[in-house]
């Protein structure tokens, strides 16, 4: 009996010491991280970010929770910030919307779409991606996935569409 109590006390002391020595997370899961600098761009990829911050919400993520949970692993539940590479892929043959723009997490799969209004605003960029046989890339911040907030949302760090159009040479000098 004494050995069990002593063992429990040791476990408790070790746990308290571990929690006290753990480095604090520099970003709470609700505070957007700073976008990283742009990585090298492989052929067939066009960088669409980083933007000023993670301000661009996608829609339909609730339909892809299994993919989002796989991508996040235990990191969101542990209070970690999760930022992954997103692929922005136009879907001109989408049966519901020919302007549809899908968002995939690299290595995991589709996690949502641009809203219809956003897809319309991004149409010139989407057409340029299609014409060049490329996908757009940016960073995606995963939010939620905790005991209090089980669903996982996605925000992208994108430049404004007119900036990208200018970068791609789609805009005449004004």
N, CA and C atoms as an extended XYZ file, in Angstrom:
522
Properties=species:S:1:pos:R:3:atomname:S:1:resname:S:1:resid:I:1 pbc="F F F"
N         0.825       -1.187        0.000 N   UNK     1
C         0.000        0.000        0.000 CA  UNK     1
C         0.868        1.249        0.000 C   UNK     1
N         1.903        1.245        0.839 N   UNK     2
C         2.815        2.381        0.911 CA  UNK     2
C         3.554        2.536       -0.411 C   UNK     2
N         3.920        1.390       -1.027 N   UNK     3
C         4.639        1.427       -2.301 CA  UNK     3
C         3.767        2.049       -3.393 C   UNK     3
N         2.485        1.732       -3.401 N   UNK     4
C         1.557        2.294       -4.389 CA  UNK     4
C         1.431        3.797       -4.190 C   UNK     4
N         1.278        4.227       -2.953 N   UNK     5
C         1.159        5.660       -2.656 CA  UNK     5
C         2.446        6.381       -3.028 C   UNK     5
N         3.590        5.781       -2.719 N   UNK     6
C         4.867        6.380       -3.055 CA  UNK     6
C         5.036        6.471       -4.574 C   UNK     6
N         4.636        5.423       -5.279 N   UNK     7
C         4.700        5.426       -6.752 CA  UNK     7
C         3.827        6.509       -7.339 C   UNK     7
N         2.620        6.661       -6.820 N   UNK     8
C         1.718        7.706       -7.302 CA  UNK     8
C         2.293        9.082       -7.029 C   UNK     8
N         2.921        9.258       -5.884 N   UNK     9
C         3.532       10.535       -5.542 CA  UNK     9
C         4.675       10.853       -6.498 C   UNK     9
N         5.486        9.865       -6.825 N   UNK    10
C         6.598       10.063       -7.764 CA  UNK    10
C         6.058       10.464       -9.132 C   UNK    10
N         5.040        9.788       -9.614 N   UNK    11
C         4.433       10.124      -10.902 CA  UNK    11
C         3.896       11.550      -10.873 C   UNK    11
N         3.241       11.913       -9.800 N   UNK    12
C         2.691       13.263       -9.675 CA  UNK    12
C         3.807       14.309       -9.701 C   UNK    12
N         4.877       14.093       -8.960 N   UNK    13
C         5.992       15.044       -8.915 CA  UNK    13
C         6.645       15.163      -10.289 C   UNK    13
N         6.844       14.058      -10.975 N   UNK    14
C         7.438       14.084      -12.316 CA  UNK    14
C         6.535       14.851      -13.278 C   UNK    14
N         5.237       14.633      -13.221 N   UNK    15
C         4.301       15.324      -14.093 CA  UNK    15
C         4.318       16.829      -13.820 C   UNK    15
N         4.290       17.223      -12.557 N   UNK    16
C         4.330       18.645      -12.198 CA  UNK    16
C         5.637       19.268      -12.680 C   UNK    16
N         6.753       18.567      -12.488 N   UNK    17
C         8.055       19.085      -12.933 CA  UNK    17
C         8.073       19.238      -14.450 C   UNK    17
N         7.536       18.273      -15.179 N   UNK    18
C         7.470       18.336      -16.632 CA  UNK    18
C         6.656       19.547      -17.079 C   UNK    18
N         5.481       19.720      -16.518 N   UNK    19
C         4.616       20.834      -16.906 CA  UNK    19
C         5.250       22.176      -16.554 C   UNK    19
N         5.960       22.252      -15.453 N   UNK    20
C         6.603       23.499      -15.037 CA  UNK    20
C         7.783       23.849      -15.941 C   UNK    20
N         8.465       22.854      -16.490 N   UNK    21
C         9.657       23.093      -17.298 CA  UNK    21
C         9.363       23.210      -18.790 C   UNK    21
N         8.153       22.873      -19.177 N   UNK    22
C         7.797       22.934      -20.599 CA  UNK    22
C         7.903       24.351      -21.102 C   UNK    22
N         8.421       24.519      -22.318 N   UNK    23
C         8.497       25.842      -22.928 CA  UNK    23
C         7.097       26.283      -23.301 C   UNK    23
N         6.765       27.549      -23.050 N   UNK    24
C         5.437       28.024      -23.433 CA  UNK    24
C         5.318       28.102      -24.954 C   UNK    24
N         4.134       27.859      -25.434 N   UNK    25
C         3.859       27.953      -26.865 CA  UNK    25
C         3.849       29.429      -27.257 C   UNK    25
N         4.703       29.858      -28.208 N   UNK    26
C         4.739       31.274      -28.569 CA  UNK    26
C         3.456       31.763      -29.217 C   UNK    26
N         2.654       30.865      -29.742 N   UNK    27
C         1.385       31.234      -30.369 CA  UNK    27
C         0.287       30.410      -29.736 C   UNK    27
N        -0.720       31.038      -29.247 N   UNK    28
C        -1.866       30.250      -28.817 CA  UNK    28
C        -2.566       29.790      -30.081 C   UNK    28
N        -3.352       28.733      -30.041 N   UNK    29
C        -4.022       28.259      -31.247 CA  UNK    29
C        -4.969       29.294      -31.842 C   UNK    29
N        -5.373       30.295      -31.084 N   UNK    30
C        -6.306       31.308      -31.593 CA  UNK    30
C        -5.597       32.541      -32.131 C   UNK    30
N        -4.271       32.617      -31.995 N   UNK    31
C        -3.523       33.760      -32.501 CA  UNK    31
C        -2.790       33.341      -33.753 C   UNK    31
N        -3.047       34.010      -34.878 N   UNK    32
C        -2.397       33.564      -36.112 CA  UNK    32
C        -0.891       33.741      -36.055 C   UNK    32
N        -0.151       32.769      -36.566 N   UNK    33
C         1.293       32.902      -36.616 CA  UNK    33
C         1.695       33.878      -37.717 C   UNK    33
N         2.920       34.308      -37.689 N   UNK    34
C         3.443       35.133      -38.776 CA  UNK    34
C         3.668       34.213      -39.974 C   UNK    34
N         3.251       34.626      -41.180 N   UNK    35
C         3.550       33.804      -42.359 CA  UNK    35
C         5.062       33.657      -42.534 C   UNK    35
N         5.489       32.474      -42.918 N   UNK    36
C         6.908       32.230      -43.131 CA  UNK    36
C         7.338       32.891      -44.435 C   UNK    36
N         8.633       33.008      -44.620 N   UNK    37
C         9.115       33.535      -45.890 CA  UNK    37
C         8.821       32.507      -46.974 C   UNK    37
N         8.738       32.968      -48.184 N   UNK    38
C         8.363       32.112      -49.308 CA  UNK    38
C         9.425       31.046      -49.554 C   UNK    38
N         9.021       29.762      -49.599 N   UNK    39
C         9.979       28.702      -49.904 CA  UNK    39
C        10.334       28.706      -51.398 C   UNK    39
N        11.372       27.970      -51.746 N   UNK    40
C        11.728       27.834      -53.155 CA  UNK    40
C        10.544       27.289      -53.927 C   UNK    40
N        10.371       27.758      -55.150 N   UNK    41
C         9.207       27.385      -55.947 CA  UNK    41
C         9.587       26.345      -56.986 C   UNK    41
N         9.113       25.091      -56.816 N   UNK    42
C         9.368       24.089      -57.846 CA  UNK    42
C         8.551       24.376      -59.102 C   UNK    42
N         8.933       23.768      -60.204 N   UNK    43
C         8.204       23.921      -61.456 CA  UNK    43
C         6.758       23.484      -61.262 C   UNK    43
N         5.827       24.207      -61.895 N   UNK    44
C         4.418       23.857      -61.809 CA  UNK    44
C         3.721       24.416      -60.590 C   UNK    44
N         4.418       25.267      -59.844 N   UNK    45
C         3.832       25.890      -58.653 CA  UNK    45
C         4.018       27.396      -58.759 C   UNK    45
N         2.971       28.107      -58.408 N   UNK    46
C         3.035       29.562      -58.405 CA  UNK    46
C         2.673       30.025      -57.000 C   UNK    46
N         3.602       30.733      -56.332 N   UNK    47
C         3.297       31.192      -54.972 CA  UNK    47
C         2.213       32.267      -54.984 C   UNK    47
N         1.228       32.096      -54.136 N   UNK    48
C         0.127       33.051      -53.997 CA  UNK    48
C         0.220       33.804      -52.674 C   UNK    48
N         1.249       33.574      -51.935 N   UNK    49
C         1.468       34.228      -50.645 CA  UNK    49
C         2.947       34.381      -50.440 C   UNK    49
N         3.385       34.788      -49.287 N   UNK    50
C         2.550       35.028      -48.123 CA  UNK    50
C         1.836       36.359      -48.210 C   UNK    50
N         0.668       36.382      -47.606 N   UNK    51
C        -0.083       37.610      -47.492 CA  UNK    51
C         0.299       38.324      -46.213 C   UNK    51
N        -0.473       39.344      -45.875 N   UNK    52
C        -0.217       40.102      -44.649 CA  UNK    52
C        -0.407       39.220      -43.418 C   UNK    52
N        -1.396       38.338      -43.455 N   UNK    53
C        -1.687       37.449      -42.344 CA  UNK    53
C        -2.554       36.315      -42.867 C   UNK    53
N        -3.102       35.559      -41.961 N   UNK    54
C        -3.982       34.442      -42.326 CA  UNK    54
C        -5.422       34.952      -42.260 C   UNK    54
N        -5.842       35.671      -43.288 N   UNK    55
C        -7.156       36.330      -43.272 CA  UNK    55
C        -8.189       35.649      -44.170 C   UNK    55
N        -7.784       34.693      -44.970 N   UNK    56
C        -8.646       34.159      -46.010 CA  UNK    56
C        -9.257       32.830      -45.562 C   UNK    56
N       -10.555       32.847      -45.234 N   UNK    57
C       -11.256       31.635      -44.818 CA  UNK    57
C       -11.699       30.827      -46.031 C   UNK    57
N       -11.632       29.511      -45.907 N   UNK    58
C       -12.192       28.661      -46.952 CA  UNK    58
C       -13.504       28.071      -46.438 C   UNK    58
N       -14.276       27.501      -47.346 N   UNK    59
C       -15.568       26.923      -46.987 CA  UNK    59
C       -15.534       25.413      -47.210 C   UNK    59
N       -16.452       24.717      -46.544 N   UNK    60
C       -16.613       23.280      -46.748 CA  UNK    60
C       -15.657       22.408      -45.965 C   UNK    60
N       -14.864       22.999      -45.071 N   UNK    61
C       -13.881       22.202      -44.330 CA  UNK    61
C       -14.544       21.118      -43.498 C   UNK    61
N       -15.777       21.358      -43.063 N   UNK    62
C       -16.488       20.360      -42.268 CA  UNK    62
C       -16.680       19.041      -43.004 C   UNK    62
N       -16.681       19.086      -44.321 N   UNK    63
C       -16.829       17.866      -45.121 CA  UNK    63
C       -15.521       17.083      -45.221 C   UNK    63
N       -14.433       17.680      -44.769 N   UNK    64
C       -13.114       17.063      -44.900 CA  UNK    64
C       -12.419       16.922      -43.540 C   UNK    64
N       -13.221       16.758      -42.477 N   UNK    65
C       -12.651       16.686      -41.125 CA  UNK    65
C       -11.671       15.524      -40.949 C   UNK    65
N       -11.927       14.407      -41.578 N   UNK    66
C       -11.005       13.273      -41.440 CA  UNK    66
C        -9.622       13.651      -41.982 C   UNK    66
N        -9.597       14.322      -43.125 N   UNK    67
C        -8.323       14.764      -43.705 CA  UNK    67
C        -7.665       15.803      -42.812 C   UNK    67
N        -8.452       16.755      -42.315 N   UNK    68
C        -7.902       17.795      -41.442 CA  UNK    68
C        -7.354       17.202      -40.142 C   UNK    68
N        -8.065       16.233      -39.572 N   UNK    69
C        -7.592       15.600      -38.326 CA  UNK    69
C        -6.293       14.827      -38.562 C   UNK    69
N        -6.215       14.171      -39.711 N   UNK    70
C        -4.987       13.443      -40.045 CA  UNK    70
C        -3.826       14.428      -40.206 C   UNK    70
N        -4.067       15.546      -40.868 N   UNK    71
C        -3.013       16.545      -41.086 CA  UNK    71
C        -2.559       17.180      -39.768 C   UNK    71
N        -3.504       17.440      -38.876 N   UNK    72
C        -3.184       18.102      -37.610 CA  UNK    72
C        -2.577       17.142      -36.595 C   UNK    72
N        -2.930       15.866      -36.686 N   UNK    73
C        -2.471       14.920      -35.675 CA  UNK    73
C        -2.940       15.379      -34.301 C   UNK    73
N        -2.097       15.251      -33.303 N   UNK    74
C        -2.427       15.682      -31.941 CA  UNK    74
C        -1.999       17.117      -31.666 C   UNK    74
N        -1.411       17.774      -32.662 N   UNK    75
C        -0.814       19.086      -32.422 CA  UNK    75
C        -1.820       20.137      -31.979 C   UNK    75
N        -2.994       20.208      -32.607 N   UNK    76
C        -3.990       21.205      -32.195 CA  UNK    76
C        -4.477       20.932      -30.780 C   UNK    76
N        -4.767       19.673      -30.487 N   UNK    77
C        -5.244       19.314      -29.149 CA  UNK    77
C        -4.197       19.626      -28.080 C   UNK    77
N        -2.916       19.614      -28.463 N   UNK    78
C        -1.831       19.914      -27.531 CA  UNK    78
C        -1.512       21.408      -27.477 C   UNK    78
N        -2.333       22.223      -28.160 N   UNK    79
C        -2.124       23.670      -28.112 CA  UNK    79
C        -1.058       24.188      -29.052 C   UNK    79
N        -0.618       23.366      -29.993 N   UNK    80
C         0.412       23.795      -30.933 CA  UNK    80
C        -0.206       24.530      -32.117 C   UNK    80
N         0.571       25.399      -32.713 N   UNK    81
C         0.169       26.079      -33.934 CA  UNK    81
C         0.473       25.149      -35.101 C   UNK    81
N        -0.485       24.984      -36.008 N   UNK    82
C        -0.291       24.093      -37.151 CA  UNK    82
C        -0.416       24.906      -38.433 C   UNK    82
N         0.699       25.026      -39.142 N   UNK    83
C         0.746       25.726      -40.420 CA  UNK    83
C         1.333       24.749      -41.433 C   UNK    83
N         0.594       24.521      -42.513 N   UNK    84
C         1.003       23.566      -43.545 CA  UNK    84
C         0.949       24.229      -44.916 C   UNK    84
N         1.555       23.598      -45.901 N   UNK    85
C         1.490       24.098      -47.273 CA  UNK    85
C         0.161       23.714      -47.896 C   UNK    85
N        -0.507       24.724      -48.453 N   UNK    86
C        -1.771       24.495      -49.155 CA  UNK    86
C        -1.531       24.606      -50.654 C   UNK    86
N        -2.242       23.780      -51.393 N   UNK    87
C        -2.244       23.846      -52.852 CA  UNK    87
C        -3.602       24.387      -53.278 C   UNK    87
N        -3.586       25.402      -54.110 N   UNK    88
C        -4.802       26.042      -54.614 CA  UNK    88
C        -4.984       25.535      -56.035 C   UNK    88
N        -6.069       24.784      -56.256 N   UNK    89
C        -6.242       24.063      -57.516 CA  UNK    89
C        -7.606       24.389      -58.129 C   UNK    89
N        -7.611       25.119      -59.251 N   UNK    90
C        -8.885       25.384      -59.931 CA  UNK    90
C        -9.517       24.078      -60.415 C   UNK    90
N       -10.856       24.032      -60.366 N   UNK    91
C       -11.599       22.861      -60.844 CA  UNK    91
C       -12.595       23.309      -61.922 C   UNK    91
N       -12.124       23.596      -63.135 N   UNK    92
C       -13.030       24.102      -64.180 CA  UNK    92
C       -14.106       23.101      -64.587 C   UNK    92
N       -13.902       21.830      -64.290 N   UNK    93
C       -14.900       20.808      -64.632 CA  UNK    93
C       -15.783       20.437      -63.451 C   UNK    93
N       -15.759       21.240      -62.401 N   UNK    94
C       -16.594       20.988      -61.233 CA  UNK    94
C       -18.056       21.058      -61.659 C   UNK    94
N       -18.835       20.033      -61.335 N   UNK    95
C       -20.231       19.949      -61.796 CA  UNK    95
C       -21.128       21.012      -61.177 C   UNK    95
N       -20.719       21.586      -60.035 N   UNK    96
C       -21.562       22.567      -59.358 CA  UNK    96
C       -21.172       24.005      -59.664 C   UNK    96
N       -19.908       24.242      -59.978 N   UNK    97
C       -19.433       25.603      -60.211 CA  UNK    97
C       -18.167       25.551      -61.073 C   UNK    97
N       -18.232       26.032      -62.316 N   UNK    98
C       -17.054       25.994      -63.187 CA  UNK    98
C       -15.930       26.923      -62.711 C   UNK    98
N       -16.238       27.826      -61.787 N   UNK    99
C       -15.205       28.704      -61.225 CA  UNK    99
C       -14.624       28.144      -59.926 C   UNK    99
N       -15.006       26.933      -59.541 N   UNK   100
C       -14.592       26.363      -58.253 CA  UNK   100
C       -13.069       26.320      -58.130 C   UNK   100
N       -12.601       26.656      -56.931 N   UNK   101
C       -11.172       26.584      -56.616 CA  UNK   101
C       -11.045       25.764      -55.332 C   UNK   101
N       -10.411       24.609      -55.467 N   UNK   102
C       -10.237       23.702      -54.326 CA  UNK   102
C        -8.960       24.036      -53.572 C   UNK   102
N        -8.956       23.681      -52.287 N   UNK   103
C        -7.773       23.839      -51.444 CA  UNK   103
C        -7.405       22.454      -50.924 C   UNK   103
N        -6.171       22.065      -51.175 N   UNK   104
C        -5.627       20.794      -50.701 CA  UNK   104
C        -4.489       21.090      -49.738 C   UNK   104
N        -4.321       20.261      -48.728 N   UNK   105
C        -3.126       20.324      -47.896 CA  UNK   105
C        -2.127       19.355      -48.502 C   UNK   105
N        -0.954       19.857      -48.802 N   UNK   106
C         0.045       19.034      -49.474 CA  UNK   106
C         0.321       17.769      -48.664 C   UNK   106
N         0.210       16.635      -49.337 N   UNK   107
C         0.456       15.347      -48.706 CA  UNK   107
C        -0.757       14.743      -48.016 C   UNK   107
N        -1.877       15.492      -47.965 N   UNK   108
C        -3.057       14.996      -47.251 CA  UNK   108
C        -4.313       14.955      -48.111 C   UNK   108
N        -4.543       15.952      -48.953 N   UNK   109
C        -5.724       15.951      -49.802 CA  UNK   109
C        -6.581       17.192      -49.629 C   UNK   109
N        -7.746       17.128      -50.258 N   UNK   110
C        -8.664       18.271      -50.289 CA  UNK   110
C        -9.247       18.544      -48.915 C   UNK   110
N        -9.320       19.864      -48.576 N   UNK   111
C        -9.879       20.261      -47.277 CA  UNK   111
C       -10.934       21.350      -47.407 C   UNK   111
N       -11.268       21.758      -48.627 N   UNK   112
C       -12.302       22.769      -48.801 CA  UNK   112
C       -12.151       23.514      -50.110 C   UNK   112
N       -12.873       24.636      -50.167 N   UNK   113
C       -12.936       25.441      -51.385 CA  UNK   113
C       -12.925       26.928      -51.049 C   UNK   113
N       -12.597       27.737      -52.054 N   UNK   114
C       -12.866       29.163      -51.974 CA  UNK   114
C       -14.386       29.300      -52.027 C   UNK   114
N       -14.943       30.288      -51.356 N   UNK   115
C       -16.383       30.540      -51.482 CA  UNK   115
C       -16.671       30.922      -52.935 C   UNK   115
N       -17.928       30.843      -53.342 N   UNK   116
C       -18.288       31.215      -54.727 CA  UNK   116
C       -17.881       32.643      -55.046 C   UNK   116
N       -18.133       33.553      -54.111 N   UNK   117
C       -17.762       34.955      -54.330 CA  UNK   117
C       -16.261       35.131      -54.456 C   UNK   117
N       -15.509       34.458      -53.591 N   UNK   118
C       -14.048       34.545      -53.671 CA  UNK   118
C       -13.532       33.909      -54.955 C   UNK   118
N       -14.110       32.797      -55.359 N   UNK   119
C       -13.683       32.136      -56.600 CA  UNK   119
C       -13.890       33.059      -57.795 C   UNK   119
N       -14.991       33.794      -57.785 N   UNK   120
C       -15.248       34.762      -58.869 CA  UNK   120
C       -14.172       35.850      -58.865 C   UNK   120
N       -13.838       36.335      -57.685 N   UNK   121
C       -12.821       37.383      -57.565 CA  UNK   121
C       -11.441       36.878      -57.991 C   UNK   121
N       -11.190       35.601      -57.810 N   UNK   122
C        -9.907       34.990      -58.137 CA  UNK   122
C        -9.895       34.334      -59.525 C   UNK   122
N       -10.933       34.564      -60.319 N   UNK   123
C       -11.071       33.861      -61.606 CA  UNK   123
C        -9.863       34.070      -62.520 C   UNK   123
N        -9.346       35.293      -62.649 N   UNK   124
C        -8.201       35.545      -63.542 CA  UNK   124
C        -6.971       34.760      -63.091 C   UNK   124
N        -6.753       34.691      -61.779 N   UNK   125
C        -5.618       33.922      -61.253 CA  UNK   125
C        -5.839       32.438      -61.532 C   UNK   125
N        -7.057       31.953      -61.312 N   UNK   126
C        -7.364       30.543      -61.564 CA  UNK   126
C        -7.145       30.192      -63.036 C   UNK   126
N        -7.582       31.074      -63.925 N   UNK   127
C        -7.395       30.825      -65.359 CA  UNK   127
C        -5.910       30.814      -65.723 C   UNK   127
N        -5.126       31.683      -65.076 N   UNK   128
C        -3.682       31.688      -65.331 CA  UNK   128
C        -3.040       30.388      -64.842 C   UNK   128
N        -3.477       29.892      -63.687 N   UNK   129
C        -2.953       28.618      -63.196 CA  UNK   129
C        -3.264       27.497      -64.181 C   UNK   129
N        -4.508       27.472      -64.653 N   UNK   130
C        -4.911       26.433      -65.616 CA  UNK   130
C        -4.073       26.533      -66.881 C   UNK   130
N        -3.937       27.748      -67.423 N   UNK   131
C        -3.195       27.954      -68.670 CA  UNK   131
C        -1.731       27.535      -68.532 C   UNK   131
N        -1.180       27.689      -67.350 N   UNK   132
C         0.231       27.360      -67.130 CA  UNK   132
C         0.426       25.938      -66.609 C   UNK   132
N        -0.662       25.207      -66.446 N   UNK   133
C        -0.560       23.844      -65.918 CA  UNK   133
C         0.043       23.818      -64.524 C   UNK   133
N        -0.302       24.812      -63.730 N   UNK   134
C         0.311       24.973      -62.407 CA  UNK   134
C        -0.743       24.944      -61.311 C   UNK   134
N        -0.268       24.834      -60.093 N   UNK   135
C        -1.109       24.997      -58.909 CA  UNK   135
C        -0.551       26.187      -58.135 C   UNK   135
N        -1.420       26.831      -57.381 N   UNK   136
C        -0.975       27.897      -56.504 CA  UNK   136
C        -0.560       27.305      -55.169 C   UNK   136
N         0.373       27.961      -54.510 N   UNK   137
C         0.788       27.516      -53.186 CA  UNK   137
C         0.716       28.677      -52.200 C   UNK   137
N         0.408       28.339      -50.979 N   UNK   138
C         0.410       29.315      -49.890 CA  UNK   138
C         0.441       28.526      -48.589 C   UNK   138
N         0.390       29.233      -47.478 N   UNK   139
C         0.354       28.564      -46.192 CA  UNK   139
C        -1.074       28.499      -45.680 C   UNK   139
N        -1.376       27.430      -44.982 N   UNK   140
C        -2.696       27.233      -44.377 CA  UNK   140
C        -2.508       27.075      -42.872 C   UNK   140
N        -3.307       27.821      -42.124 N   UNK   141
C        -3.298       27.745      -40.661 CA  UNK   141
C        -4.533       26.971      -40.236 C   UNK   141
N        -4.337       25.886      -39.509 N   UNK   142
C        -5.443       25.077      -39.006 CA  UNK   142
C        -5.816       25.583      -37.617 C   UNK   142
N        -7.114       25.776      -37.388 N   UNK   143
C        -7.603       26.301      -36.114 CA  UNK   143
C        -8.642       25.358      -35.547 C   UNK   143
N        -8.785       25.360      -34.240 N   UNK   144
C        -9.766       24.512      -33.570 CA  UNK   144
C        -9.136       23.176      -33.220 C   UNK   144
N        -9.937       22.114      -33.335 N   UNK   145
C        -9.436       20.776      -33.059 CA  UNK   145
C        -9.111       20.531      -31.599 C   UNK   145
N        -9.778       21.258      -30.712 N   UNK   146
C        -9.540       21.105      -29.278 CA  UNK   146
C       -10.787       20.502      -28.633 C   UNK   146
N       -10.694       20.213      -27.358 N   UNK   147
C       -11.849       19.663      -26.642 CA  UNK   147
C       -13.011       20.652      -26.662 C   UNK   147
N       -12.697       21.940      -26.574 N   UNK   148
C       -13.744       22.967      -26.564 CA  UNK   148
C       -14.273       23.268      -27.966 C   UNK   148
N       -13.429       23.133      -28.962 N   UNK   149
C       -13.785       23.486      -30.342 CA  UNK   149
C       -13.339       22.346      -31.250 C   UNK   149
N       -14.189       21.339      -31.396 N   UNK   150
C       -13.796       20.095      -32.071 CA  UNK   150
C       -13.570       20.256      -33.580 C   UNK   150
N       -14.394       21.076      -34.236 N   UNK   151
C       -14.208       21.265      -35.675 CA  UNK   151
C       -12.899       21.972      -35.950 C   UNK   151
N       -12.394       21.770      -37.163 N   UNK   152
C       -11.140       22.391      -37.575 CA  UNK   152
C       -11.436       23.314      -38.748 C   UNK   152
N       -11.001       24.541      -38.632 N   UNK   153
C       -11.139       25.518      -39.700 CA  UNK   153
C        -9.795       25.764      -40.356 C   UNK   153
N        -9.839       26.390      -41.532 N   UNK   154
C        -8.618       26.655      -42.295 CA  UNK   154
C        -8.633       28.105      -42.761 C   UNK   154
N        -7.525       28.787      -42.539 N   UNK   155
C        -7.319       30.128      -43.076 CA  UNK   155
C        -6.029       30.123      -43.876 C   UNK   155
N        -6.062       30.838      -45.001 N   UNK   156
C        -4.905       30.897      -45.896 CA  UNK   156
C        -4.201       32.240      -45.786 C   UNK   156
N        -2.914       32.227      -46.025 N   UNK   157
C        -2.118       33.450      -46.109 CA  UNK   157
C        -1.897       33.741      -47.591 C   UNK   157
N        -2.768       34.569      -48.144 N   UNK   158
C        -2.737       34.890      -49.571 CA  UNK   158
C        -2.510       36.374      -49.784 C   UNK   158
N        -1.831       36.686      -50.888 N   UNK   159
C        -1.789       38.072      -51.339 CA  UNK   159
C        -3.175       38.400      -51.885 C   UNK   159
N        -3.410       39.647      -52.166 N   UNK   160
C        -4.660       40.035      -52.817 CA  UNK   160
C        -4.607       39.581      -54.277 C   UNK   160
N        -5.763       39.245      -54.877 N   UNK   161
C        -5.752       38.748      -56.256 CA  UNK   161
C        -5.122       39.730      -57.242 C   UNK   161
N        -5.361       41.043      -57.072 N   UNK   162
C        -4.790       42.003      -58.019 CA  UNK   162
C        -3.258       42.027      -57.933 C   UNK   162
N        -2.689       41.794      -56.744 N   UNK   163
C        -1.230       41.702      -56.604 CA  UNK   163
C        -0.693       40.514      -57.395 C   UNK   163
N        -1.390       39.396      -57.280 N   UNK   164
C        -0.947       38.185      -57.974 CA  UNK   164
C        -1.114       38.359      -59.483 C   UNK   164
N        -2.215       38.963      -59.893 N   UNK   165
C        -2.415       39.230      -61.317 CA  UNK   165
C        -1.268       40.073      -61.860 C   UNK   165
N        -0.846       41.066      -61.083 N   UNK   166
C         0.286       41.898      -61.499 CA  UNK   166
C         1.564       41.071      -61.547 C   UNK   166
N         1.810       40.247      -60.518 N   UNK   167
C         2.996       39.376      -60.494 CA  UNK   167
C         3.038       38.463      -61.715 C   UNK   167
N         1.867       38.021      -62.153 N   UNK   168
C         1.788       37.086      -63.283 CA  UNK   168
C         1.721       37.789      -64.634 C   UNK   168
N         1.744       39.115      -64.611 N   UNK   169
C         1.696       39.879      -65.858 CA  UNK   169
C         0.315       39.892      -66.500 C   UNK   169
N        -0.725       39.757      -65.707 N   UNK   170
C        -2.085       39.708      -66.241 CA  UNK   170
C        -2.746       41.088      -66.289 C   UNK   170
N        -2.155       42.055      -65.611 N   UNK   171
C        -2.733       43.392      -65.538 CA  UNK   171
C        -1.932       44.343      -66.401 C   UNK   171
N        -2.652       45.143      -67.190 N   UNK   172
C        -1.987       46.184      -67.970 CA  UNK   172
C        -1.566       47.287      -67.021 C   UNK   172
N        -0.460       47.968      -67.364 N   UNK   173
C        -0.029       49.086      -66.513 CA  UNK   173
C        -1.136       50.098      -66.403 C   UNK   173
N        -1.417       50.525      -65.185 N   UNK   174
C        -2.494       51.463      -64.952 CA  UNK   174
C        -1.947       52.835      -64.702 C   UNK   174
